Amino acid sequence: MYINITGSSNNKDVYIYQSFRKENGKTSSHIYKKLGKMNDLLAQFDNDKERMMEWARNEAKKETELYNQKNGKVSVDFSQGARIMKNEQRLFNVGYLFLQSLVTELRLDKICRSIKGRHKYQYDLLAVFTDLIYARILHPSSKRESYEYCKTLLEPPKYHLQDVYRALSVIAEESDFIQSELYQNSNFVHPRNKKILYYDCTNFYFEIEQEDELRKYGKSKEHRPNPIVTMGLFMDADGIPMSFDIFPGNKNEQTTLKPLEQKIIRDFNCSEFIFCSDSGLGSLNNRRFNSFSHRAYVITHSLKKMKEEDRKAAMNPAQFRKIGAQKFVDLRTLDETDEEVYSSVYYKEYPLITGYMVETLIVTYSPKYAAYQRKIREGQIERTQKILCSPEKKRKGKNPNDPMRFVKRTTVTIDGEIAEKTVYDLDREQIEKEAMYDGFYAVVTNLEGDVNEIIRINQQRWEIEENFRIMKDELGSRPAFVRREDRIKAHFMTCYISLIVYRLLEKKVGKGFTCDQIIQTLRSMQMTLLNTAGGYIPSYTRTDLTDTLHQTFGFRTDHEITTKTSMRTIIKNTKVVKKTEI
């Protein structure tokens, strides 16, 4: 770098210029930094131009040294005879830095400071809390193993393992406050879309036999013979978790909605929305609750459970409309080999009177969905036939997707006598019953207006199921390795926040990357410390995703070497809240 003075005789500027080589091999230069107006600088040095120029050249020298520190070549000495220090950590995860940047934007530090004012503890709650979140995403395991894993981060724990368990009690007690504050703060990262709220429940098993106040025997969605707890989860219209709660495993899921929804209305300043859920949670009481105070609902509806008279009327193939058209069509006349017909959705509106409530049943038919259901069932029938031909013990079908539901078991003769042996056969009648509903789907709502919009609202319900899948699989929320009720609740709080952080990260990097790609990339992003005098070198594969992460968050760990000074700067910047407007 060198000094250059440009401008007219009375209006000259002093610049630091940087030389560089173009792609064609020719040298050129550009302005690197402006030092100031010539006249102003001279005044600072009593019009002594030589002193001013000496100062300017020293400034250019400093900038050159700083530039070389960041971008220049680094020499590191190694010895073939020297051994590495025993028990010295050399491999560090840096994927957590992207998570740390998001946690900073969520103002979790401010939340922890507020909590500390209500409790007496000496440990660093923020450090424990954030490490539990990072470990849940990067290395889901027990609390003890999470603590050990966090020693592989660039900033290892300065607290003790017992502090983790102490913190869990505080986190559980402050659950409602944390959720409310996180929701408000998340608007700094991604403005929340609370026009539509989705609700669903799942359960988590514990590898124990004895029940307690929270862990109860109930209907396990995974058909596990273990005590379970139930989680109720609200999600906004963008698929980002909004609030949750934990209930005893034997509690009726329908009764979990109201207290959690009341919390959202009370603490989240959110009272006008469309509630969307499946039929199992859309009881009459829950629909009534969402019929007041500028709330509405869209609930899936089981055609199979309708009264026969209503079901026949709703599924009558006549009087359907193609979405976006006014002309009535008869489903029996559709040519489903036509690509346009095959890809279209047809609907019928049917009035329902439930007590004093006036609702609308919207029945849809999709040839594409019908073909999908037929294909799935054909595969199940094929598996059923293989079972019938095998000597293995026959059993009853446990769920709607179990191929054993198509097995007919005959234990009596035509005369009504007890048969000598049980006969198993394919249940053709059951197959025909299921085939009747191929392609049909229904929702019940108190909304009036665009049918297409109502259908679209319901179609997005898959995202809340996806949230549960991510929590259980990628975040390893089950089985839980804690026993005390408060620690169980805190465990799921860390899982819940980890899910929020992941979803926000997903929004930041944009579409084009799967959940598995994002999480596995973060887990693989490790740096190797060369030696105590050197810096860090990447020990991961640079990809489109790593490029996107670095570009999105404004720092890079993919240079050939990153000095310790530069790494400390990166770490520091991930803990600084960026100026963001909601």
Summary of the structure (lengths in Angstrom):
residues: 582
radius of gyration: 32.0
end to end distance: 41.6
largest distance: 122.6
contacts: 1674
relative contact order: 0.12
helix: 42%
strand: 21%
